[in-house]
């Protein structure tokens, strides 16, 4: 039986953007899950059921991603953080724990800086926005014309990208690649993904100063989870963030790449649940 058979796609208008989301769980505090660039809510399928045993969990396709609308826009972390705020308003979520992976981590941190009263706790996972150094796979598509060429989705190209995101490439099955391909070939997905890259990266690396310079002003307790062998965003960013956040807890997962919620779901889920249950 598929992990997602018990989940029903729901849609809500956020401004003019038709937005796909899942909601699971009937009690406890609210959790909002923020996927990474090029992602979609199915990437949380190993986590949402366990988290929903104790919390009300919301996962959604970010504006420009998955089956959510893809308006012509500059997809900065600021734009996506404001969209997340508007989504929470539309769903009547006054405040929540935010869990952001990769680019979703950059969105979560930006959200915490812009809307601190709406954040209970933060979990950032292989987060963007914390340093200049990132994989060349994230930098090359920012080059004009080359980005358009590289951004044309193919199953072989997506398989290579996915294998760079994990420690064990055997995790990237044909089913995983096909799911990514189906999402990547939705109308305007390519244009939105290029915008995410070009608004947050360039050929020299990642734009990070707006977040890093203000990390010490984030007051929400923050759990930082990182794969020791992350090839996309180096683990050094996790240590730097832990030094600068005032209420940080750092967890490094061994034999793990960029996708710890997928690679080590049991460990990831337990780390998150323990952190959210901690009243300190």
C-alpha positions in Angstrom: 0.0 0.0 0.0 1.3 3.5 -0.9 2.4 5.7 1.9 0.1 8.4 0.5 -3.1 6.5 -0.1 -4.6 7.8 3.2 -3.8 11.4 2.3 -6.2 13.5 0.3 -5.1 16.4 -1.9 -6.8 19.6 -0.8 -6.6 23.0 -2.5 -7.0 26.5 -1.1 -6.6 29.9 -2.7 -3.7 32.0 -1.3 -4.4 35.3 -3.0 -4.7 34.2 -6.6 -2.5 31.1 -6.2 -4.3 27.8 -6.1 -2.3 25.8 -3.5 -2.2 22.1 -2.9 -1.8 20.9 0.7 -2.2 17.9 3.0 -3.4 18.1 6.6 -3.1 15.2 9.0 -3.4 15.0 12.8 -6.2 16.1 15.2 -4.4 17.3 18.3 -1.2 18.9 19.5 0.6 21.9 18.2 0.7 22.9 14.5 3.5 21.9 12.2 4.1 23.4 8.8 6.4 21.5 6.5 8.4 23.4 3.9 10.0 21.4 1.2 13.2 22.3 -0.8 13.6 23.8 -4.3 12.1 21.5 -6.9 10.3 19.6 -4.2 6.7 18.8 -3.5 4.7 17.4 -0.5 5.2 13.7 -1.4 8.8 14.1 -0.2 7.4 14.2 3.4 5.6 10.9 3.0 8.0 9.1 5.4 7.5 11.8 8.1 4.0 13.1 8.1 2.2 10.1 9.5 4.6 9.8 12.5 4.5 13.5 13.2 0.7 13.6 13.0 0.4 11.1 15.8 1.3 14.0 18.1 0.7 17.2 16.1 -1.6 18.8 13.5 0.6 18.7 10.4 0.3 20.8 7.3 2.4 20.1 4.2 1.9 22.1 1.0 3.4 22.5 -2.4 5.2 25.9 -2.2 4.2 28.5 -4.7 5.9 27.6 -8.0 6.3 24.0 -7.0 4.5 20.6 -7.3 0.8 21.1 -8.2 0.5 24.6 -6.8 0.2 27.4 -9.3 3.3 28.9 -10.8 2.9 32.7 -11.2 5.5 34.8 -13.0 7.5 36.1 -10.0 10.9 36.5 -8.4 11.1 33.4 -6.2 13.2 34.9 -3.4 13.2 33.4 0.1 11.4 36.6 1.1 8.7 36.1 -1.5 8.2 32.5 -0.4 8.2 33.4 3.3 5.4 35.9 2.7 3.5 33.3 0.7 3.8 30.9 3.7 2.5 33.6 6.0 -0.5 34.2 3.7 -1.1 30.4 3.6 -1.2 30.2 7.3 -3.7 33.1 7.4 -5.9 31.3 4.8 -5.8 28.1 6.9 -6.3 30.0 10.2 -3.0 28.9 11.7 -2.1 31.6 14.1 1.4 30.2 14.9 3.3 27.0 14.2 6.4 25.0 14.4 8.2 25.4 11.0 10.2 22.5 9.5 12.2 23.6 6.4 14.4 21.4 4.3 17.1 22.9 1.9 15.5 25.9 0.3 12.6 25.4 2.7 15.0 26.0 5.5 16.0 29.4 4.0 12.3 30.2 3.8 11.7 29.1 7.4 14.6 31.3 8.7 13.4 34.2 6.6 9.9 33.7 8.0 11.2 33.7 11.6 13.0 37.0 10.9 9.9 38.6 9.3 7.2 37.1 11.5 8.8 36.1 14.8 5.4 36.0 16.7 4.1 33.4 14.3 6.9 30.9 15.1 6.9 28.5 18.0 10.0 26.4 17.1 12.1 26.0 14.0 13.7 22.8 12.5 16.1 23.5 9.6 17.3 20.5 7.6 20.4 20.9 5.3 19.2 24.5 5.1 19.9 27.0 2.4 20.8 30.6 3.3 23.6 29.9 5.8 26.8 30.2 3.7 28.2 30.8 0.3 29.4 27.3 -0.5 27.0 25.1 -2.4 27.2 22.3 -5.0 28.0 23.2 -8.6 24.7 21.6 -9.5 22.9 24.5 -7.8 25.2 27.1 -9.3 25.4 26.2 -13.0 21.7 26.7 -13.8 22.1 30.4 -12.8 24.2 31.0 -15.9 22.0 32.5 -18.7 21.2 30.1 -21.6 23.1 27.3 -19.8 20.4 27.3 -17.2 17.7 27.0 -19.8 19.5 24.0 -21.3 20.2 22.3 -18.0 16.7 23.1 -16.7 15.0 21.0 -19.4 14.0 18.0 -17.4 15.1 14.5 -18.4 14.8 11.3 -16.4 18.6 10.7 -16.6 19.4 14.2 -15.5 17.0 14.1 -12.5 18.4 10.7 -11.5 21.9 12.2 -11.4 20.7 15.1 -9.3 18.8 12.9 -6.9 21.8 10.6 -6.4 23.9 13.7 -5.5 21.4 14.4 -2.7 21.7 11.1 -0.9 24.5 9.1 0.7 23.3 5.8 -0.7 22.4 6.1 -4.4 20.4 2.9 -4.2 17.7 4.9 -2.5 17.0 6.6 -5.9 14.7 4.1 -7.5 13.0 4.4 -10.9 9.8 5.2 -9.0 11.6 8.2 -7.3 12.9 9.5 -10.6 9.6 9.1 -12.3 7.8 11.1 -9.5 10.4 13.9 -9.9 10.0 13.9 -13.6 6.2 14.1 -13.5 6.5 17.2 -11.2 9.3 18.8 -13.2 7.3 18.6 -16.5 4.2 20.4 -15.2 3.6 23.6 -17.1 5.8 26.5 -15.9 7.7 24.3 -13.4 11.0 24.8 -15.3 10.6 28.6 -15.3 9.7 28.7 -11.6 12.6 26.4 -10.7 15.1 28.6 -12.6 13.8 31.6 -10.8 14.3 29.9 -7.4 17.9 29.3 -8.4 18.7 32.7 -9.9 17.1 34.7 -7.1 19.0 32.9 -4.4 22.3 31.7 -6.0 24.8 32.7 -8.7 27.8 31.0 -10.3 29.9 31.9 -7.3 27.6 30.5 -4.6 24.7 31.3 -2.4 23.3 34.6 -1.3 23.4 34.3 2.4 24.2 37.6 4.2 20.6 38.7 4.7 19.9 35.7 6.9 23.3 35.1 8.5 23.7 38.7 9.6 20.5 38.4 11.6 20.7 34.9 12.9 21.3 36.1 16.5 18.0 37.9 16.5 16.0 34.7 16.0 14.6 33.8 19.4 12.6 30.7 18.5 14.3 27.4 19.7 15.9 25.9 16.7 16.9 22.3 15.9 19.5 22.0 13.1 19.6 18.7 11.4 22.3 17.9 8.8 23.7 14.9 7.0 27.5 14.5 7.6 28.0 13.6 3.9 25.8 16.4 2.4 27.2 17.1 -1.0 24.7 19.9 -1.8 25.2 22.2 1.2 28.3 21.5 3.4 27.9 20.5 7.0 30.1 23.4 8.0 27.0 25.6 7.5 25.3 23.7 10.3 28.1 24.4 12.8 28.2 28.1 11.8 24.5 28.4 12.3 24.6 26.7 15.7 27.2 29.2 16.9 25.1 32.2 15.8 21.6 31.1 16.8 20.8 32.0 20.4 18.8 28.8 21.2 20.1 26.2 18.9 20.4 22.4 19.1 22.6 20.7 16.5 22.2 17.1 15.3 24.5 15.6 12.7 23.4 12.3 11.1 26.1 10.0 10.0 26.0 8.1 6.6 23.5 10.7 5.4 23.4 13.2 2.5 21.1 16.2 1.9 17.8 14.4 2.4 17.8 13.2 6.0 13.9 13.0 6.2 14.1 10.4 3.4 17.4 8.7 4.1 16.9 8.2 7.9 13.2 8.9 8.5 13.0 7.1 11.9 15.9 9.0 13.3 14.7 12.2 11.8 11.1 11.8 13.1 12.3 11.0 16.6 14.7 14.0 16.7 11.9 16.3 15.7 9.3 14.8 18.1 11.7 14.9 21.0 12.6 18.5 20.2 9.0 19.7 20.0 8.1 17.9 23.2 11.0 19.6 25.1 9.5 22.4 27.2 12.9 23.9 28.0 
